[in-house]
Amino acid sequence: MALIVLALAVRMVGMTIVNDHAIDAFGNGRYGPSSTGFERLQTANVLERWVAPFNRGDSLYEQKRYGQAAEEFRRALGLASADRSCMVRVNLVLTIESIGDAKLAAKSLQDAVHSYQSALSIVDAASCPLGTTQHTGEQLAQAYAEIVAKLKALDAKPQPKPSQTNPKQPQPQPPPDNKGSKLQERNDRAQRADRQHQDQDKQGHTEFHERW
C-alpha cells in the first residue's frame, strides 16, 4: 500500500510540472507546446480525466484547428462530471460554430448550415440552468441565438430538411468574428479563479481554462 501511495504521489508531481508548463505556454500564446503538454496529461490524470482533453481543445482552437479541437471537447464531454459538462458543452458549441464560419467563408453553404445545425443540437441536448456561477446556461443561450441568426441570414431554418437549403442562392459573408476576444476574457476570469484554488491544485488537481 505504501508503494502505491508513493508511486501515485510521484506521478502527481510529474503531472503538476507538465500541467504548469502547458498552462504557462497557453498563457503566453505558445499554443503548439501547450496542446502537446495537455496531450501528455490525457493518460496521466486519472482523477479528472476530462481536464486534459478540455485544455488541449482550447489550445487547438487558438491554432484554428477547429476540427481537432471539437474532437477533444467531445472527448472531454464524455468524461466530464455533470457539474462540468455544461462548461465543456459551451466550448464545443463555440468550436463547431467556428467550423461553420470557416465553411461559410469558403463558400461551402451546405457544410456551414450543417455545422450550425449540429451546434444547435448540442445546445438542445443540454440541461444547463440559468443563474449558475459559471453562467454556462446564459452562454449557451447567447450562442444559440447567434447561430439561429446566422441560419436565418442564410435563409435556412434552425432544423431544416436537406431539401430546404439552396446553395445556388447568394452566399452572405460570415459576420465579424469577435469570439476571440470573448475567449480571452473568459480565460482571464478562469485564471483568476484558478489562482484562488492554487493550494488545492498542488495536492493533485489540474487546472482548467474556460473559453468565451
C-alpha positions, 0 to 999 in steps of 0.5 A: 500500500505504501508503494502505491501511495508513493508511486501515485504521489510521484506521478502527481508531481510529474503531472503538476510540472507538465500541467504548469508548463502547458498552462504557462505556454497557453498563457503566453500564446505558445499554443503548439507546446501547450496542446502537446503538454495537455496531450501528455496529461490525457493518460496521466490524470486519472482523477479528472480525466476530462481536464486534459482533453478540455485544455488541449481543445482550447489550445487547438482552437487558438491554432484554428484547428477547429476540427481537432479541437471539437474532437477533444471537447467531445472527448472531454464531454464524455468524461466530464462530471455533470457539474462540468459538462455544461462548461465543456458543452459551451466550448464545443458549441463555440468550436463547431460554430467556428467550423461553420464560419470557416465553411461559410467563408469558403463558400461551402453553404451546405457544410456551414448550415450543417455545422450550425445545425449540429451546434444547435443540437448540442445546445438542445441536448443540454440541461444547463440552468440559468443563474449558475456561477459559471453562467454556462446556461446564459452562454449557451443561450447567447450562442444559440441565438447567434447561430439561429441568426446566422441560419436565418441570414442564410435563409435556412431554418434552425432544423431544416430538411436537406431539401430546404437549403439552396446553395445556388442562392447568394452566399452572405459573408460570415459576420465579424468574428469577435469570439476571440476576444470573448475567449480571452476574457473568459480565460482571464476570469478562469485564471483568476479563479484558478489562482484562488484554488492554487493550494488545492491544485498542488495536492493533485488537481489540474487546472482548467481554462474556460473559453468565451 
